[in-house]
Amino acid sequence: MDAFSLTPEEWTAINLSLRVATVATLASLPLGILTALLLARGRFPGKSLVDALVHLPLVLPPVVTGYVLLVLFGRRGPIGAWLEATFGIVLAFRWTGAALACAVMGFPLMVRAVRLSIEAIDARLGEAAGTLGASPAWVFLTVTLPLALPGIIAGAVLCFAKALGEFGATITFVSNIPGETQTLPSAIYNATQVPGGDAIALRLSVVAVIIALAALVASEWLARRSGNRHGAPA
């Protein structure tokens, strides 16, 4: 049993990973929904370029994304220096910076899932509501958003799972500081680099699998329940 007992340091890494993944998902969800709506229904010049920029983190090496974040949001970066001078917010080498890196890496997955869900909605439903006097914002809130809820749930879970497993961008942007920025993947990597760390790496890997599996099962249950509520086939 001792081999499967987690140490306080390991619990800290697990709790930090859950906090970072949750904050990353919740912070990126509103922008992800709006971006998905824009790409699904919008007609404007440069749409292909915006689509490519949104999905760029999927194809870039994660360390490149992390380096770009460090250049922009570091204490000497243009955005990072402004945030610190104006609001006293420092992201580099802080857990909040890890949340930002995870949000950036998970954002394309969220947008893609939500966009596909919105595109599957019959546009005539919104047009019918518009003819009855509903404003575009009201149509979005009362028609599009409820019907797209299964895709929104799926996108949020994909973002959460990606944030939970994010390593390259996070370690490049905020380093690997125990108790501050050392998330579950970083702790597993650390364990594989020291003699006798195999048992630690195994324990943490099992925990990561359990959390990810639980998130996927919960997502499927919520999506089915939401689909049944709106008359979609289970």
DOLOVEX-981499 format. One line per field, with one value per atom (N, C-alpha, C): x, y, z; residue number from 1. Coordinates in Angstrom, 1 decimal, padded with zeros to 4 digits. Atoms other than C-alpha are relative to their C-alpha. Layout:
// residues N
xx = X, ...
yy = Y, ...
zz = Z, ...
num = NUM, ...
// end
This chain:
// residues 234
xx = 000.8, 000.0, 000.9, -000.8, 002.9, 000.4, -000.4, 003.9, -001.0, 001.1, 000.6, -000.5, 000.3, 000.6, 000.6, -000.6, 001.0, 000.6, -000.7, 003.4, -000.7, 000.6, 002.4, 000.4, -000.5, 004.6, -000.8, 000.7, 002.7, -001.5, 001.4, -000.7, 000.0, -000.1, 000.5, 000.0, 000.0, 001.3, -001.4, 001.3, -002.1, -001.0, 000.9, -004.0, 000.2, -000.4, -002.1, -000.4, 000.4, -002.8, -001.5, 001.4, -006.5, -000.4, 000.3, -006.5, 000.3, -000.4, -004.6, -000.9, 000.9, -006.8, -001.4, 001.3, -010.0, 000.0, 000.0, -009.0, 000.2, -000.2, -007.7, -001.2, 001.2, -010.9, -001.1, 001.1, -013.3, 000.4, -000.4, -011.2, -000.1, 000.0, -011.1, -001.4, 001.3, -014.7, -000.8, 000.8, -016.5, 000.6, -000.6, -013.9, -000.1, 000.0, -013.9, -001.4, 001.3, -017.7, -000.2, 000.1, -017.6, 000.8, -000.9, -014.7, -000.6, 000.6, -016.5, -001.2, 001.2, -019.7, 000.5, -000.5, -017.7, 000.5, -000.5, -016.0, -001.1, 001.1, -019.2, -001.0, 001.1, -021.6, 000.5, -000.5, -019.4, 000.5, -000.5, -018.6, 000.8, -000.9, -015.6, 001.3, -001.3, -012.3, 001.0, -001.1, -009.4, -000.5, 000.5, -011.6, 000.9, -000.9, -009.2, 001.2, -001.2, -006.3, -000.3, 000.4, -008.2, -000.1, 000.1, -009.0, 001.3, -001.3, -005.4, 000.7, -000.6, -004.2, -000.6, 000.6, -006.7, 000.5, -000.4, -005.5, 001.6, -001.4, -001.8, 000.7, -000.7, -000.9, -000.1, 000.1, -002.0, 001.1, -001.0, 000.7, 001.4, -001.3, 003.5, 000.5, -000.5, 005.9, -000.4, 000.4, 004.7, 001.0, -001.0, 008.0, 000.1, 000.1, 007.6, -001.1, 001.1, 004.2, 000.4, -000.4, 005.7, 001.0, -001.0, 008.6, -000.7, 000.8, 006.2, -000.7, 000.7, 004.2, 001.0, -001.1, 007.5, 000.4, -000.4, 008.4, -001.0, 001.1, 005.0, -000.4, 000.6, 003.9, 001.1, -001.0, 007.3, 000.1, -000.1, 008.2, 000.5, -000.6, 010.1, -000.7, 000.8, 007.6, -001.0, 000.9, 005.3, -001.3, 001.3, 002.1, 000.3, -000.3, 003.7, 000.4, -000.5, 005.4, -001.2, 001.2, 002.1, -000.9, 000.9, 000.1, 000.6, -000.7, 002.7, -000.1, 000.0, 002.9, -001.4, 001.4, -000.9, -000.8, 000.8, -002.4, 000.8, -000.8, 000.5, -000.1, 000.1, -000.1, 001.3, -001.2, 002.9, -000.4, 000.3, 002.4, 001.1, -001.2, 005.9, 000.4, -000.5, 007.0, -001.0, 001.1, 003.6, -001.0, 001.0, 000.8, -001.1, 000.9, -001.4, 000.5, -000.6, 001.1, -000.2, 000.3, 000.7, -001.4, 001.4, -003.1, -000.1, 000.0, -002.5, 000.6, -000.6, -000.2, -000.9, 000.9, -002.7, -001.2, 001.2, -005.6, 000.3, -000.4, -003.7, 000.1, -000.1, -002.9, -001.3, 001.3, -006.4, -001.1, 001.0, -008.2, -000.4, 000.4, -008.1, -000.9, 000.9, -009.7, -001.4, 001.3, -012.4, -000.8, 000.7, -013.2, -000.5, 000.4, -013.3, -001.2, 001.2, -015.8, -001.2, 001.1, -018.0, -000.5, 000.3, -017.8, -000.8, 000.7, -018.9, -001.4, 001.3, -021.8, -000.9, 000.7, -022.9, -000.4, 000.3, -022.6, -001.0, 001.0, -024.8, -001.4, 001.3, -027.7, -000.6, 000.7, -030.2, -000.1, 000.0, -029.7, -001.4, 001.4, -033.4, -000.7, 000.6, -034.2, 000.2, -000.3, -032.4, -000.7, 000.7, -033.9, -001.5, 001.4, -037.4, -000.2, 000.1, -036.7, 000.2, -000.3, -035.4, -001.3, 001.2, -038.6, -001.1, 000.9, -040.5, 000.4, -000.4, -038.6, 001.1, -001.1, -035.8, 001.3, -001.2, -032.5, 001.1, -001.0, -029.3, 000.5, -000.5, -028.1, -001.0, 001.1, -031.4, -000.1, 000.0, -031.4, 001.2, -001.1, -027.9, -000.2, 000.2, -028.8, -001.1, 001.2, -032.2, -000.1, 000.1, -031.7, 001.4, -001.3, -028.0, 000.7, -000.7, -026.5, -000.5, 000.5, -028.8, 000.2, -000.1, -028.7, 001.5, -001.4, -024.9, 000.6, -000.6, -024.5, 000.8, -000.9, -023.3, 001.4, -001.3, -020.5, 000.8, -000.7, -019.7, 000.6, -000.5, -019.4, 001.2, -001.1, -017.2, 001.2, -001.2, -015.0, 000.6, -000.6, -014.6, 000.8, -000.8, -013.6, 001.3, -001.2, -011.2, 001.1, -000.9, -009.6, 000.5, -000.4, -009.5, 001.0, -000.9, -007.9, 001.4, -001.3, -005.3, 000.8, -000.7, -004.5, 000.6, -000.4, -004.2, 001.3, -001.2, -001.5, 001.0, -000.9, 000.2, 001.3, -001.4, 004.0, 000.9, -001.0, 006.1, -000.2, 000.2, 004.6, 000.0, 000.0, 004.1, 001.4, -001.3, 007.6, 000.9, -000.7, 009.0, -000.3, 000.5, 006.9, 000.2, 000.0, 006.8, 000.9, -001.0, 009.5, -000.6, 000.4, 009.2, 000.3, -000.3, 009.0, -001.0, 000.9, 007.7, -000.9, 000.9, 004.6, -000.5, 000.4, 004.2, -000.4, 000.3, 004.3, 000.2, -000.2, 005.1, -001.3, 001.3, 002.0, 000.3, -000.1, 001.3, 001.0, -000.9, 003.2, 001.5, -001.3, 006.2, 000.5, -000.4, 006.3, 000.3, -000.3, 006.2, 001.3, -001.3, 009.1, 001.1, -001.0, 011.0, 000.4, -000.2, 010.5, 000.8, -000.7, 011.8, 001.5, -001.3, 015.0, 000.9, -000.8, 016.1, 000.0, 000.0, 017.2, -001.1, 001.1, 014.4, -001.3, 001.2, 011.8, -001.1, 001.0, 009.9, -001.3, 001.3, 007.4, -000.8, 000.7, 006.6, -000.6, 000.5, 006.2, -001.2, 001.1, 003.9, -001.2, 001.1, 001.7, -000.7, 000.5, 001.3, -000.6, 000.6, 000.6, -001.3, 001.3, -002.2, -001.0, 000.9, -003.7, -000.4, 000.3, -003.5, -001.0, 000.9, -005.2, -001.4, 001.3, -008.0, -000.7, 000.7, -008.7, -000.5, 000.4, -008.7, -001.2, 001.1, -011.0, -001.3, 001.2, -013.4, -000.5, 000.4, -013.5, -000.8, 000.7, -014.4, -001.3, 001.3, -017.1, -001.0, 000.9, -018.6, -000.5, 000.3, -018.5, -001.1, 000.9, -020.3, -001.4, 001.3, -023.0, -000.7, 000.6, -023.6, -000.4, 000.4, -023.6, -001.3, 001.2, -026.2, -001.2, 001.1, -028.3, -000.5, 000.3, -028.2, -000.7, 000.6, -029.0, -001.4, 001.4, -032.0, -000.9, 000.9, -033.3, -000.5, 000.3, -033.3, -000.5, 000.6, -034.8, 001.0, -001.0, -031.5, 000.1, -000.1, -031.0, 001.2, -001.1, -028.8, 001.0
yy = -001.2, 000.0, 001.3, -001.1, 002.3, 000.5, -000.4, 002.2, 000.9, -000.8, 003.8, 001.2, -001.1, 006.4, 001.2, -001.2, 009.9, 000.9, -000.9, 012.3, 001.4, -001.4, 015.9, 000.7, -000.7, 017.1, -000.4, 000.5, 014.9, 000.5, -000.5, 016.0, 001.5, -001.4, 019.6, 000.1, 000.0, 018.9, -000.4, 000.4, 017.2, 001.1, -001.1, 020.0, 001.2, -001.1, 022.6, -000.3, 000.3, 020.8, 000.2, -000.2, 020.7, 001.4, -001.5, 024.4, 000.6, -000.6, 025.3, -000.3, 000.5, 023.2, 000.6, -000.5, 024.5, 001.5, -001.4, 028.2, 000.2, -000.1, 027.7, -000.2, 000.3, 026.2, 001.1, -001.0, 028.7, 001.3, -001.3, 031.7, 000.0, 000.0, 030.6, -000.3, 000.4, 029.4, 001.1, -001.0, 032.7, 000.4, -000.3, 033.7, -001.1, 001.1, 030.2, -000.1, 000.1, 030.3, 001.1, -001.1, 033.7, -000.2, 000.3, 032.7, -001.1, 001.1, 029.5, 000.6, -000.6, 031.5, 000.9, -000.9, 034.0, -000.9, 000.9, 031.2, -000.8, 000.8, 029.2, 000.8, -000.8, 032.0, 001.3, -001.3, 035.0, 000.0, -000.2, 036.3, 001.2, -001.2, 038.6, -000.3, 000.2, 039.1, -000.4, 000.5, 037.2, -001.1, 001.1, 034.5, -001.2, 001.2, 031.8, 000.3, -000.4, 033.7, -000.1, 000.1, 034.0, -001.5, 001.4, 030.3, -000.7, 000.6, 029.4, 000.4, -000.5, 031.6, -000.7, 000.7, 030.0, -001.4, 001.4, 026.5, -000.1, 000.1, 027.4, -000.7, 000.8, 026.1, -001.5, 001.5, 022.6, -000.5, 000.5, 022.4, 000.6, -000.5, 024.5, -000.9, 000.7, 022.8, 000.7, -000.7, 023.5, 001.0, -000.9, 025.0, 001.4, -001.2, 027.6, 000.9, -000.7, 028.6, 000.6, -000.4, 028.8, 001.2, -001.1, 031.0, 001.3, -001.2, 033.3, 000.7, -000.5, 033.6, 000.7, -000.6, 034.4, 001.3, -001.3, 037.1, 001.0, -001.0, 038.7, 000.3, -000.1, 038.1, 000.0, 000.0, 038.0, 001.4, -001.3, 040.8, 001.1, -000.9, 042.5, 000.1, 000.0, 041.7, 001.2, -001.2, 044.4, -000.2, 000.2, 042.8, -000.2, 000.3, 041.5, 001.2, -001.2, 044.8, 000.9, -000.8, 046.6, -000.5, 000.6, 044.2, 000.2, -000.2, 044.5, 001.4, -001.4, 048.3, 000.5, -000.5, 048.8, -000.7, 000.8, 046.0, -000.8, 000.7, 044.5, -001.5, 001.4, 041.2, -000.5, 000.7, 038.9, -001.4, 001.3, 035.8, -000.9, 000.9, 034.5, -000.6, 000.8, 031.8, 000.1, 000.1, 031.9, -001.0, 001.0, 029.4, 000.6, -000.6, 031.9, 000.0, 000.1, 031.9, -001.4, 001.4, 028.1, -000.1, 000.0, 028.6, 000.7, -000.6, 031.0, -000.9, 000.9, 028.6, -001.2, 001.1, 025.8, 000.4, -000.6, 028.0, 000.1, -000.3, 028.9, -001.4, 001.3, 025.2, -000.7, 000.7, 024.0, 000.7, -000.9, 026.9, -000.6, 000.5, 025.4, -001.2, 001.2, 022.1, 000.4, -000.5, 024.0, 000.6, -000.7, 026.2, -000.9, 001.0, 023.3, -000.7, 000.8, 021.3, 000.9, -000.9, 024.3, 000.4, -000.4, 025.4, -001.1, 001.1, 022.0, -000.1, 000.1, 022.0, 001.1, -001.2, 025.5, -000.2, 000.2, 024.6, -001.1, 001.0, 021.6, 000.5, -000.5, 023.8, 000.7, -000.5, 024.7, 001.5, -001.4, 028.4, 000.6, -000.5, 028.7, 000.2, -000.2, 028.4, 001.4, -001.3, 031.6, 001.1, -000.9, 033.3, 000.1, 000.0, 032.3, 000.9, -000.8, 033.8, 001.5, -001.4, 037.0, 000.6, -000.6, 037.4, 000.3, -000.2, 037.3, 001.2, -001.2, 040.3, -000.2, 000.2, 038.7, 000.6, -000.6, 040.5, -001.1, 001.1, 038.6, -000.5, 000.5, 038.5, -000.9, 000.8, 037.1, -001.3, 001.3, 034.5, -000.9, 000.7, 033.5, -000.6, 000.4, 033.2, -001.1, 000.9, 031.4, -001.1, 001.1, 029.3, -000.6, 000.6, 028.8, -000.6, 000.5, 028.5, -001.3, 001.3, 025.8, -001.1, 001.1, 023.8, -000.5, 000.3, 024.0, -000.5, 000.3, 023.0, -001.3, 001.2, 019.4, 000.3, -000.3, 020.8, 000.9, -000.9, 023.4, -000.8, 000.9, 020.7, -000.8, 000.8, 018.6, 000.8, -000.9, 021.6, 000.3, -000.4, 022.5, -001.2, 001.2, 018.9, -000.2, 000.2, 018.7, 001.0, -001.0, 022.0, -000.4, 000.4, 020.7, -001.1, 001.1, 017.5, 000.4, -000.5, 019.2, 000.8, -000.7, 021.6, -000.9, 001.0, 018.7, -000.6, 000.7, 017.1, 000.9, -001.0, 020.3, 000.0, 000.1, 020.2, 001.0, -000.8, 021.9, 001.5, -001.5, 025.4, 000.5, -000.5, 025.5, 000.0, 000.0, 024.5, 001.1, -001.1, 027.0, 001.4, -001.3, 029.9, 000.2, -000.2, 029.3, -000.9, 000.9, 026.8, -001.1, 001.2, 023.9, 000.2, -000.4, 025.4, -000.8, 000.8, 022.9, 001.0, -000.8, 024.3, 001.2, -001.2, 027.2, -000.3, 000.3, 025.9, -001.4, 001.4, 022.2, -000.7, 000.7, 020.6, -001.5, 001.5, 016.8, -000.4, 000.4, 016.4, 000.4, -000.4, 018.3, -000.8, 000.9, 016.2, -001.4, 001.3, 013.0, 000.1, -000.1, 014.3, 000.1, -000.1, 015.2, -001.4, 001.3, 011.7, -000.9, 000.8, 010.1, 000.4, -000.5, 012.1, -000.3, 000.3, 010.9, -001.5, 001.4, 007.5, -000.4, 000.5, 005.5, 000.7, -000.8, 007.8, -000.7, 000.7, 005.2, -000.2, 000.2, 004.5, 001.3, -001.3, 008.2, 000.3, -000.2, 008.5, -000.9, 001.0, 005.4, 000.5, -000.5, 006.8, 001.2, -001.3, 010.2, -000.3, 000.3, 008.7, -000.7, 000.6, 006.5, 001.1, -001.1, 009.6, 000.8, -000.8, 011.5, -000.7, 000.8, 008.6, 000.0, 000.1, 008.4, 001.4, -001.3, 012.2, 000.2, -000.2, 012.3, -000.8, 000.9, 009.3, 000.5, -000.5, 010.7, 001.2, -001.2, 014.0, -000.4, 000.4, 012.2, -000.7, 000.6, 010.1, 001.0, -001.1, 013.1, 000.8, -000.8, 015.0, -000.8, 000.8, 012.1, 000.0, 000.1, 011.9, 001.4, -001.3, 015.7, 000.3, -000.3, 015.9, -000.8, 000.8, 013.0, 000.6, -000.6, 014.6, 001.3, -001.3, 018.0, -000.3, 000.3, 016.4, -000.6, 000.5, 014.5, 001.1, -001.1, 017.6, 000.9, -000.8, 019.4, -000.8, 000.8, 016.5, -000.6, 000.6, 015.3, -001.5, 001.4, 011.6, -000.3, 000.3, 010.1, -000.9
zz = 000.0, 000.0, 000.0, 000.0, 000.7, -001.3, 001.3, -002.9, -000.7, 000.7, -003.8, 000.9, -000.8, -001.0, -000.5, 000.6, -002.3, 001.1, -001.0, -000.5, -000.1, 000.0, 000.4, -001.3, 001.2, -002.5, -001.3, 001.1, -004.9, 000.0, -000.1, -003.6, -000.4, 000.4, -004.1, -001.5, 001.5, -007.8, -000.6, 000.5, -008.3, 000.2, -000.2, -006.7, -000.8, 000.8, -008.6, -001.5, 001.4, -011.9, -000.2, 000.0, -011.1, 000.0, -000.1, -010.2, -001.4, 001.3, -013.4, -001.1, 001.1, -015.7, 000.2, -000.2, -014.1, -000.4, 000.3, -014.3, -001.5, 001.5, -017.9, -000.8, 000.7, -019.0, 000.2, -000.3, -017.3, -000.6, 000.5, -018.4, -001.5, 001.5, -022.1, -000.6, 000.5, -022.3, -000.7, 000.7, -023.1, -001.3, 001.3, -025.7, -001.0, 000.9, -027.1, -000.7, 000.6, -027.6, -001.0, 001.0, -029.3, -001.2, 001.2, -031.5, -000.9, 000.7, -032.5, -000.8, 000.7, -033.3, -001.2, 001.1, -035.4, -001.2, 001.1, -037.4, -000.6, 000.5, -037.8, -000.8, 000.6, -038.8, -000.7, 000.5, -039.6, -001.5, 001.4, -043.1, -000.1, 000.0, -043.2, -000.7, 000.6, -045.0, 001.0, -000.9, -043.5, 001.0, -000.9, -041.9, 000.0, 000.1, -043.1, 000.8, -000.8, -041.5, 001.5, -001.4, -038.2, 000.5, -000.3, -038.3, 000.1, -000.1, -038.9, 001.3, -001.3, -036.0, 001.2, -001.1, -033.7, 000.2, -000.1, -034.5, -000.1, 000.1, -034.7, 001.2, -001.1, -031.2, -000.1, 000.2, -032.4, -000.8, 000.9, -035.0, 000.4, -000.4, -033.4, 001.1, -001.2, -031.0, 001.3, -001.2, -027.5, 000.6, -000.6, -026.5, -000.8, 000.8, -029.3, 000.6, -000.6, -027.9, 001.4, -001.3, -024.4, -000.1, 000.1, -025.6, -000.5, 000.4, -027.4, 001.2, -001.2, -024.2, 000.9, -000.8, -022.3, -000.5, 000.6, -024.8, 000.2, 000.0, -024.7, 001.5, -001.3, -021.1, 001.2, -001.0, -019.3, 000.6, -000.7, -016.9, -000.9, 000.9, -019.7, -001.3, 001.2, -022.4, -000.1, 000.2, -023.8, 000.8, -000.7, -022.3, 001.5, -001.4, -019.2, 000.8, -000.7, -018.3, 000.3, -000.2, -018.8, 001.1, -001.0, -016.7, 001.4, -001.4, -013.8, 000.4, -000.4, -014.0, 000.3, -000.1, -014.3, 001.1, -001.0, -012.2, 001.0, -000.9, -010.4, -000.3, 000.3, -012.2, -000.7, 000.6, -012.9, -000.3, 000.5, -015.0, -000.1, 000.2, -015.7, 001.3, -001.2, -013.2, 001.1, -001.0, -011.4, -000.6, 000.4, -011.4, -001.0, 000.9, -013.2, -001.4, 001.4, -016.1, -000.5, 000.5, -016.2, -000.5, 000.5, -016.5, -001.3, 001.3, -019.4, -001.0, 001.0, -021.2, -000.3, 000.2, -020.7, -000.8, 000.7, -021.9, -001.5, 001.4, -025.1, -000.7, 000.6, -025.8, -000.2, 000.1, -025.1, -000.8, 000.7, -026.9, -001.3, 001.3, -030.4, 000.1, -000.2, -029.2, 000.4, -000.4, -027.5, -001.1, 001.1, -030.4, -001.1, 001.1, -032.9, 000.4, -000.4, -030.8, 000.0, -000.1, -030.2, -001.4, 001.3, -033.8, -000.8, 000.6, -035.1, 000.5, -000.6, -032.7, -000.6, 000.5, -033.9, -001.5, 001.5, -037.6, -000.2, 000.2, -037.0, 000.3, -000.3, -035.9, -001.2, 001.2, -038.6, 000.2, -000.1, -039.2, -000.2, 000.2, -040.1, 001.3, -001.3, -036.4, 000.5, -000.4, -035.7, -000.8, 000.9, -038.7, 000.3, -000.4, -037.6, 001.3, -001.2, -034.2, -000.3, 000.4, -035.8, -000.7, 000.7, -037.9, 001.1, -001.1, -034.6, 000.9, -000.7, -033.4, 001.0, -000.9, -031.4, -000.5, 000.4, -031.5, -000.2, 000.2, -032.6, 001.3, -001.3, -029.0, 000.7, -000.6, -027.8, -000.7, 000.8, -030.6, 000.5, -000.5, -029.5, 001.3, -001.3, -025.9, 000.2, -000.2, -026.3, -001.0, 001.1, -029.5, -000.2, 000.4, -030.5, 001.2, -001.2, -027.0, 000.6, -000.6, -025.6, -001.0, 000.9, -028.8, -000.2, 000.1, -028.9, 001.3, -001.3, -025.2, 000.0, 000.0, -025.9, -000.5, 000.6, -028.1, 000.9, -000.9, -025.5, 001.2, -001.1, -022.8, -000.5, 000.6, -025.1, -000.1, 000.2, -025.9, 001.3, -001.3, -022.2, 000.5, -000.5, -021.3, -000.8, 000.8, -024.2, 000.4, -000.5, -023.0, 001.4, -001.4, -019.4, -000.1, 000.2, -020.5, -000.5, 000.6, -022.6, 001.0, -001.0, -019.8, 001.1, -001.0, -017.4, -000.4, 000.5, -019.6, -000.7, 000.7, -020.9, 000.7, -000.6, -020.4, -000.6, 000.7, -023.1, 000.2, -000.1, -023.2, 001.5, -001.4, -019.4, 000.6, -000.6, -018.4, -000.7, 000.6, -021.0, 000.5, -000.4, -019.8, 001.5, -001.5, -016.0, 000.7, -000.6, -015.4, 000.8, -000.7, -013.0, 001.5, -001.4, -009.4, 000.9, -000.9, -006.8, 000.9, -000.9, -005.0, -000.7, 000.7, -007.5, -001.5, 001.4, -011.1, -000.4, 000.4, -010.9, 000.0, 000.2, -012.3, -000.1, 000.1, -012.7, -001.0, 001.0, -016.0, 000.4, -000.4, -014.6, 001.1, -001.1, -011.5, -000.5, 000.6, -013.6, -000.7, 000.7, -015.7, 001.0, -001.0, -012.6, 000.6, -000.6, -011.2, -000.9, 000.9, -014.3, -000.2, 000.2, -014.1, 001.3, -001.2, -010.6, 000.3, -000.3, -009.4, 001.0, -000.9, -007.8, -000.2, 000.2, -009.2, -000.7, 000.9, -011.2, 000.8, -000.7, -008.4, 000.1, 000.0, -008.1, -001.3, 001.3, -011.8, -000.3, 000.2, -011.9, 000.8, -000.8, -009.0, -000.7, 000.5, -010.6, -001.4, 001.3, -014.0, 000.1, -000.3, -012.6, 000.4, -000.4, -011.0, -001.2, 001.2, -014.3, -000.9, 000.8, -016.1, 000.6, -000.7, -013.5, -000.1, 000.1, -013.6, -001.4, 001.4, -017.4, -000.3, 000.3, -017.6, 000.7, -000.7, -015.0, -000.7, 000.7, -016.9, -001.3, 001.3, -020.2, 000.3, -000.3, -018.6, 000.4, -000.4, -016.9, -001.2, 001.2, -020.2, -000.9, 000.8, -022.0, 000.6, -000.8, -019.3, -000.2, 000.1, -019.4, -001.4, 001.4, -023.2, -000.3, 000.3, -023.4, 000.7, -000.7, -020.7, -000.6, 000.6, -022.4, -001.4, 001.3, -025.8, 000.1, -000.2, -024.4, 000.4, -000.4, -022.8, -001.1, 001.1, -026.1, -001.2, 001.1, -028.1, -000.9, 000.9, -029.6, 000.4, -000.3, -029.9, 000.9, -001.0, -027.1, -000.7
num = 1, 1, 1, 2, 2, 2, 3, 3, 3, 4, 4, 4, 5, 5, 5, 6, 6, 6, 7, 7, 7, 8, 8, 8, 9, 9, 9, 10, 10, 10, 11, 11, 11, 12, 12, 12, 13, 13, 13, 14, 14, 14, 15, 15, 15, 16, 16, 16, 17, 17, 17, 18, 18, 18, 19, 19, 19, 20, 20, 20, 21, 21, 21, 22, 22, 22, 23, 23, 23, 24, 24, 24, 25, 25, 25, 26, 26, 26, 27, 27, 27, 28, 28, 28, 29, 29, 29, 30, 30, 30, 31, 31, 31, 32, 32, 32, 33, 33, 33, 34, 34, 34, 35, 35, 35, 36, 36, 36, 37, 37, 37, 38, 38, 38, 39, 39, 39, 40, 40, 40, 41, 41, 41, 42, 42, 42, 43, 43, 43, 44, 44, 44, 45, 45, 45, 46, 46, 46, 47, 47, 47, 48, 48, 48, 49, 49, 49, 50, 50, 50, 51, 51, 51, 52, 52, 52, 53, 53, 53, 54, 54, 54, 55, 55, 55, 56, 56, 56, 57, 57, 57, 58, 58, 58, 59, 59, 59, 60, 60, 60, 61, 61, 61, 62, 62, 62, 63, 63, 63, 64, 64, 64, 65, 65, 65, 66, 66, 66, 67, 67, 67, 68, 68, 68, 69, 69, 69, 70, 70, 70, 71, 71, 71, 72, 72, 72, 73, 73, 73, 74, 74, 74, 75, 75, 75, 76, 76, 76, 77, 77, 77, 78, 78, 78, 79, 79, 79, 80, 80, 80, 81, 81, 81, 82, 82, 82, 83, 83, 83, 84, 84, 84, 85, 85, 85, 86, 86, 86, 87, 87, 87, 88, 88, 88, 89, 89, 89, 90, 90, 90, 91, 91, 91, 92, 92, 92, 93, 93, 93, 94, 94, 94, 95, 95, 95, 96, 96, 96, 97, 97, 97, 98, 98, 98, 99, 99, 99, 100, 100, 100, 101, 101, 101, 102, 102, 102, 103, 103, 103, 104, 104, 104, 105, 105, 105, 106, 106, 106, 107, 107, 107, 108, 108, 108, 109, 109, 109, 110, 110, 110, 111, 111, 111, 112, 112, 112, 113, 113, 113, 114, 114, 114, 115, 115, 115, 116, 116, 116, 117, 117, 117, 118, 118, 118, 119, 119, 119, 120, 120, 120, 121, 121, 121, 122, 122, 122, 123, 123, 123, 124, 124, 124, 125, 125, 125, 126, 126, 126, 127, 127, 127, 128, 128, 128, 129, 129, 129, 130, 130, 130, 131, 131, 131, 132, 132, 132, 133, 133, 133, 134, 134, 134, 135, 135, 135, 136, 136, 136, 137, 137, 137, 138, 138, 138, 139, 139, 139, 140, 140, 140, 141, 141, 141, 142, 142, 142, 143, 143, 143, 144, 144, 144, 145, 145, 145, 146, 146, 146, 147, 147, 147, 148, 148, 148, 149, 149, 149, 150, 150, 150, 151, 151, 151, 152, 152, 152, 153, 153, 153, 154, 154, 154, 155, 155, 155, 156, 156, 156, 157, 157, 157, 158, 158, 158, 159, 159, 159, 160, 160, 160, 161, 161, 161, 162, 162, 162, 163, 163, 163, 164, 164, 164, 165, 165, 165, 166, 166, 166, 167, 167, 167, 168, 168, 168, 169, 169, 169, 170, 170, 170, 171, 171, 171, 172, 172, 172, 173, 173, 173, 174, 174, 174, 175, 175, 175, 176, 176, 176, 177, 177, 177, 178, 178, 178, 179, 179, 179, 180, 180, 180, 181, 181, 181, 182, 182, 182, 183, 183, 183, 184, 184, 184, 185, 185, 185, 186, 186, 186, 187, 187, 187, 188, 188, 188, 189, 189, 189, 190, 190, 190, 191, 191, 191, 192, 192, 192, 193, 193, 193, 194, 194, 194, 195, 195, 195, 196, 196, 196, 197, 197, 197, 198, 198, 198, 199, 199, 199, 200, 200, 200, 201, 201, 201, 202, 202, 202, 203, 203, 203, 204, 204, 204, 205, 205, 205, 206, 206, 206, 207, 207, 207, 208, 208, 208, 209, 209, 209, 210, 210, 210, 211, 211, 211, 212, 212, 212, 213, 213, 213, 214, 214, 214, 215, 215, 215, 216, 216, 216, 217, 217, 217, 218, 218, 218, 219, 219, 219, 220, 220, 220, 221, 221, 221, 222, 222, 222, 223, 223, 223, 224, 224, 224, 225, 225, 225, 226, 226, 226, 227, 227, 227, 228, 228, 228, 229, 229, 229, 230, 230, 230, 231, 231, 231, 232, 232, 232, 233, 233, 233, 234, 234, 234
// end
